[in-house]
Amino acid sequence: MTDIVFNEKGLIPAIVQDVNTGEVLMLGYMNEEAIRLTLSSNEVWFYSRSRQVMWHKGETSGNRLIVSEVWKDCDSDTILVKAKPLGPVCHTGNNTCFFQKLNKKDIEPGLG
């Protein structure tokens, strides 16, 4: 993987998008092993930064992500995985991890 640009911790951000709807489902991080496992198994794998272990998405919940396509961006420093979700993707039970709109009051003190 000589042309993939990993950060100083050996990770690259990976955006997961629903292959059918185009909806952005989640963002995770992959190391070289996670990319290899994702490409060879056709299921999404990440590297858990908090637990510092490989993470097979849906391993516990059964809500796996079946890979359709994997792309890299123009700088080779971000991965896009187009996948079919087998159930809710977010640990909260939502279909996507992106269900909370960011507002000015969230970032500016006194605007609540």
C-alpha positions as CSV (number, residue, x, y, z in Angstrom):
1,M,0.0,0.0,0.0
2,T,2.7,2.4,-1.0
3,D,0.4,5.1,-2.3
4,I,-2.0,5.2,0.7
5,V,-1.2,8.1,3.0
6,F,-1.6,7.1,6.6
7,N,-1.3,9.5,9.5
8,E,1.5,9.4,12.1
9,K,-0.4,6.6,14.0
10,G,-0.6,4.5,10.8
11,L,-4.3,5.2,10.3
12,I,-6.5,6.7,7.6
13,P,-10.0,8.0,7.9
14,A,-12.7,5.9,6.2
15,I,-16.1,7.3,5.4
16,V,-18.9,4.7,4.9
17,Q,-21.7,5.6,2.5
18,D,-24.9,3.6,1.8
19,V,-24.4,2.3,-1.7
20,N,-28.1,2.5,-2.5
21,T,-29.1,5.9,-1.0
22,G,-25.8,7.8,-0.9
23,E,-26.4,8.6,2.7
24,V,-23.2,9.0,4.8
25,L,-23.4,6.3,7.5
26,M,-20.3,6.7,9.6
27,L,-16.6,7.6,9.9
28,G,-14.0,5.2,11.2
29,Y,-10.3,4.7,11.0
30,M,-8.5,1.9,9.1
31,N,-4.9,0.7,9.4
32,E,-3.3,-1.4,6.7
33,E,-4.7,-4.6,8.1
34,A,-8.2,-3.2,8.2
35,I,-8.0,-2.2,4.6
36,R,-6.7,-5.6,3.6
37,L,-9.5,-7.4,5.6
38,T,-12.2,-5.1,4.2
39,L,-11.0,-5.8,0.6
40,S,-10.6,-9.5,1.1
41,S,-13.8,-10.2,3.2
42,N,-16.2,-7.8,1.5
43,E,-17.2,-6.7,5.0
44,V,-16.0,-3.5,6.7
45,W,-13.2,-3.6,9.3
46,F,-11.8,-0.7,11.3
47,Y,-9.0,-0.1,13.8
48,S,-10.5,1.0,17.1
49,R,-8.5,4.0,18.4
50,S,-10.0,3.7,21.9
51,R,-9.5,0.0,22.3
52,Q,-6.5,-0.3,20.0
53,V,-7.7,-3.5,18.4
54,M,-9.1,-4.5,15.0
55,W,-12.9,-4.0,14.8
56,H,-15.2,-6.0,12.5
57,K,-18.2,-3.7,12.1
58,G,-21.3,-5.6,13.3
59,E,-19.4,-8.3,15.0
60,T,-21.5,-7.9,18.2
61,S,-24.7,-6.4,16.9
62,G,-25.0,-8.3,13.6
63,N,-25.4,-5.0,11.8
64,R,-22.6,-5.6,9.4
65,L,-21.6,-3.5,6.4
66,I,-21.3,-5.4,3.1
67,V,-18.8,-3.8,0.8
68,S,-19.7,-2.8,-2.7
69,E,-16.8,-0.5,-3.6
70,V,-13.8,1.0,-2.0
71,W,-12.3,4.3,-3.2
72,K,-9.5,6.6,-2.2
73,D,-9.6,10.3,-2.6
74,C,-7.4,12.4,-4.8
75,D,-4.7,12.8,-2.2
76,S,-4.9,9.1,-1.1
77,D,-5.4,10.2,2.5
78,T,-9.1,9.3,2.9
79,I,-11.0,6.1,2.1
80,L,-14.6,6.0,0.9
81,V,-16.4,2.7,1.4
82,K,-19.7,2.2,-0.4
83,A,-21.6,-0.5,1.4
84,K,-24.9,-2.1,2.1
85,P,-25.8,-1.9,5.8
86,L,-27.5,-4.9,7.4
87,G,-29.3,-2.9,10.0
88,P,-28.7,0.3,11.9
89,V,-25.1,1.5,11.7
90,C,-24.9,3.7,14.8
91,H,-24.4,2.3,18.3
92,T,-27.4,4.4,19.3
93,G,-29.7,2.4,17.0
94,N,-29.9,5.1,14.3
95,N,-29.4,4.2,10.7
96,T,-26.5,6.7,10.5
97,C,-24.1,8.2,13.0
98,F,-24.9,11.6,11.5
99,F,-28.3,12.5,13.0
100,Q,-27.4,15.5,15.1
101,K,-27.4,18.9,13.4
102,L,-24.7,21.2,14.5
103,N,-25.9,24.7,15.4
104,K,-24.1,28.0,16.4
105,K,-25.3,27.5,19.9
106,D,-23.3,24.2,20.0
107,I,-20.0,26.1,19.5
108,E,-20.5,29.6,20.8
109,P,-20.8,30.2,24.5
110,G,-23.9,32.1,25.6
111,L,-26.1,31.2,22.5
112,G,-28.3,28.7,24.2
